[in-house]
Amino acid sequence: MPELPDVATFRLRMARAAVGHAVTAMSLDRPEQLRGATPRAFADRVRGHACTRTHRHGKYLFAAIGRGWVELHFGMDGALEMLGPPGAPPRGTVARFRFAEGDTLAFTHPRRLGHIAWIADPDTRVAETGLGPNALGLDRTTFTDRLADRRAGIKASRMDQANIAGVGNIYSDEILFHAGLHPKRTADTLDPDETQCLFAALQEALQGAVRARADPRNMPPDFLLPHRTAGEHCPSCGGALQHGTVAGRSAWWCPPCQPRGRG
């Protein structure tokens, strides 16, 4: 599932292609995935209008066009792709936007679990959906407050979008690996030093992945993500990685580097 680093990469792609340029043509290849407007009304609100800015909150991407905003949610396998010369759209294309400078962006998600929507503004939408603060916009105090008195496992709490928006299954593993914390630890067992270590790990893992454009091939050598597969070893100690189910989701960790400890 696309997480914060993936959507941050999509936002940069959209900003480069769209900001300052008018939408000259668009198509809804899957109109049933549209929310907040009829296909005709959506087209009227978008065509001929310039994109003025883009915004991301958690796993949601927003683009200001005309008098409103286009919202993209990427579901399990969504993406935003730059297209070349006209031809057959990519598999799972939901919508295509062509801009005055000639760039065309395709919003795709083959499994149809995401959506495209017309909304008034991102702040209202974030409030309506109950999303927590953006993971890369947190300060230490807010982060600590959102861990206080929580008995949920720290993996599950990182993935709770109402708690902190943007982290999913893959990057929760990465954050815990950087923090040296076992995924089955619960938040209420963390001491102040561990909490601060977890906050620093969240920033380090997400910022590093954003710089790598969410591509495992470009990740720093000490990242877990490129090694989350059977037979791989820890990039830190060289030990065998362990795989299991935590909070109902697949999890990878290094037992020597992430001891179970308390809780």
C-alpha positions in Angstrom: 0.0 0.0 0.0 1.4 3.5 -0.8 2.4 5.2 2.4 3.7 8.7 3.2 7.0 8.4 1.2 5.2 7.1 -1.9 2.5 9.8 -1.8 5.2 12.5 -1.2 6.9 11.2 -4.4 3.5 11.4 -6.2 3.1 14.9 -4.9 6.4 16.0 -6.4 5.5 14.4 -9.7 2.2 16.2 -9.8 3.7 19.6 -8.7 6.3 19.4 -11.5 3.7 18.5 -14.2 0.7 20.5 -13.0 1.4 23.6 -10.9 1.1 26.7 -13.0 -0.5 24.9 -15.9 -4.1 24.6 -17.0 -5.8 21.3 -17.5 -6.4 21.1 -21.3 -8.0 17.7 -21.4 -9.1 15.0 -18.9 -10.8 11.6 -19.0 -12.5 9.5 -16.3 -11.7 5.9 -17.3 -13.5 4.6 -14.2 -16.2 7.2 -13.3 -17.5 4.8 -10.6 -14.4 5.7 -8.5 -15.3 9.4 -8.5 -16.7 11.0 -5.3 -18.1 14.4 -4.5 -19.4 15.3 -8.0 -20.9 13.9 -11.2 -18.5 13.1 -14.0 -19.8 16.1 -16.0 -19.6 18.5 -13.1 -16.1 17.2 -12.2 -14.9 17.8 -15.8 -16.4 21.3 -15.9 -14.6 22.2 -12.7 -11.3 20.9 -13.8 -10.9 21.5 -17.6 -9.5 24.9 -18.5 -8.4 25.7 -15.0 -4.9 25.9 -13.7 -3.4 23.9 -10.8 -2.1 26.4 -8.3 -0.6 24.1 -5.7 -0.4 20.6 -4.3 -0.7 19.3 -0.7 -0.2 16.0 1.1 -1.6 14.8 4.4 -0.7 11.3 5.4 -1.6 9.0 2.5 -3.9 11.6 0.8 -2.8 13.8 -2.1 -4.6 17.1 -3.0 -4.3 19.4 -5.9 -5.9 22.9 -6.0 -7.6 23.4 -9.4 -10.0 26.2 -10.2 -12.3 26.9 -7.2 -11.8 23.6 -5.4 -9.4 20.7 -4.9 -9.0 17.2 -6.4 -8.3 14.5 -3.9 -6.5 11.3 -4.7 -6.5 8.3 -2.3 -4.3 5.5 -3.5 -5.9 2.4 -1.8 -3.8 -0.7 -1.8 -1.9 -0.3 -5.1 -2.6 3.2 -6.5 0.0 5.3 -8.3 0.4 8.6 -10.2 2.2 8.0 -13.4 3.7 10.4 -16.0 2.6 9.3 -19.5 4.5 9.6 -22.8 2.9 9.9 -26.2 -0.8 9.2 -26.5 -1.6 5.5 -26.5 -3.3 2.9 -24.4 -3.7 4.0 -20.8 -1.9 1.9 -18.1 -3.7 -1.0 -16.5 -6.2 0.2 -13.8 -6.3 3.8 -14.9 -9.0 5.8 -13.1 -8.4 9.3 -14.6 -6.0 11.1 -16.9 -5.1 14.8 -16.8 -3.3 16.6 -19.7 -1.7 20.0 -19.0 -1.0 23.0 -21.1 2.8 22.2 -21.3 2.0 18.7 -22.7 2.5 16.5 -19.6 -0.1 13.9 -18.9 -0.6 12.3 -15.5 -2.5 9.1 -15.0 -4.1 8.1 -11.7 -4.1 4.3 -11.5 -5.2 1.7 -9.0 -5.9 -1.8 -10.5 -7.6 -3.1 -7.3 -10.1 -0.2 -7.2 -9.7 0.4 -3.5 -8.7 4.1 -3.8 -10.8 7.0 -5.2 -10.7 10.4 -6.8 -12.9 13.2 -5.4 -13.8 16.8 -5.7 -13.6 18.6 -2.3 -13.8 22.1 -0.9 -10.5 22.1 0.8 -8.0 19.6 2.4 -8.3 20.9 6.0 -12.1 20.2 6.0 -11.6 16.8 4.4 -8.9 15.8 7.0 -11.3 16.8 9.8 -14.2 14.8 8.2 -12.1 11.7 7.8 -10.7 11.8 11.4 -7.1 11.7 10.3 -4.5 12.4 12.9 -1.6 14.9 12.4 0.8 14.3 9.5 3.6 12.0 10.5 6.3 14.4 9.3 4.7 17.4 10.8 4.8 16.2 14.4 6.8 17.7 17.2 8.1 15.6 20.1 5.4 16.8 22.5 2.5 15.9 20.2 4.1 12.5 19.4 4.6 11.7 23.1 1.1 12.7 24.0 -0.3 10.4 21.3 1.6 7.5 22.8 0.6 8.2 26.4 -1.4 5.5 28.2 -1.8 3.4 25.0 -1.9 -0.3 25.6 -1.9 -1.1 21.8 1.2 -2.6 20.3 3.6 0.1 19.0 3.3 -1.4 15.5 -0.4 -1.0 15.5 -0.3 2.5 17.0 2.1 3.7 14.2 -0.4 2.3 11.6 -3.5 3.9 13.2 -4.3 6.8 10.8 -6.5 8.5 13.4 -3.4 8.6 15.7 -0.7 9.6 13.2 -1.4 9.9 9.5 0.9 8.5 6.8 2.5 5.3 8.2 1.4 1.9 7.2 2.7 -1.7 7.5 6.0 -1.3 5.6 7.2 1.9 7.3 6.1 0.8 10.7 8.6 -2.0 10.4 11.3 0.4 9.2 10.6 2.8 12.1 10.8 0.1 14.8 14.0 -1.3 13.2 15.6 2.1 13.4 14.4 2.5 17.0 15.6 -1.0 18.0 12.2 -1.9 19.4 10.4 -5.2 19.0 7.0 -4.8 17.1 5.1 -6.6 19.9 6.1 -4.1 22.5 3.2 -2.0 23.7 3.3 1.8 23.9 2.7 1.9 27.7 5.9 -0.1 28.3 8.2 2.5 26.7 10.3 4.6 29.0 11.0 8.3 28.1 14.3 7.5 26.3 12.6 4.8 24.2 9.8 7.2 23.3 12.3 9.8 22.1 14.2 7.2 20.2 11.0 6.1 18.5 10.2 9.7 17.5 13.7 10.2 16.1 13.4 6.9 14.2 10.1 8.0 12.7 11.7 11.1 11.3 14.8 9.3 10.1 13.0 6.5 8.4 10.4 8.7 6.6 12.7 11.4 5.6 15.2 8.9 4.3 12.5 7.1 2.3 11.2 10.5 0.9 14.8 11.3 -0.2 15.0 7.9 -1.9 11.7 8.6 -3.7 10.3 5.6 -2.0 12.4 3.3 -4.2 14.0 0.4 -2.2 17.0 0.5 -4.6 17.8 4.0 -3.5 17.4 3.4 0.2 20.4 4.0 2.6 22.4 0.8 3.3 21.1 0.5 6.9 17.4 0.4 5.9 15.4 -2.7 6.5 12.9 -2.3 3.6 15.1 -3.7 0.8 15.6 -6.8 3.0 12.0 -7.7 3.9 12.0 -11.0 2.1 12.6 -14.7 3.0 16.3 -15.6 3.4 17.5 -12.0 3.9 19.7 -10.8 6.7 19.8 -7.7 8.9 21.7 -4.8 7.3 23.0 -3.9 10.8 24.2 -7.1 12.5 24.0 -9.6 9.6 21.6 -11.9 11.6 18.6 -13.7 10.1 15.5 -11.6 9.9 12.3 -12.9 11.5 8.9 -12.8 9.9 5.6 -13.1 11.6 2.1 -11.6 12.1 1.8 -8.7 14.5 -1.5 -6.8 14.9 -3.0 -8.9 12.2 -0.3 -7.7 9.6 2.9 -9.1 8.2 5.9 -7.9 10.1 9.7 -8.2 9.7 12.3 -7.6 12.4 15.8 -8.5 13.6 15.7 -10.4 17.0 19.2 -9.3 18.2 18.7 -5.7 17.2 15.1 -5.5 18.4 14.8 -7.6 21.6 11.4 -8.2 23.1 12.3 -6.6 26.4 9.6 -5.4 28.6 5.9 -5.7 27.8 
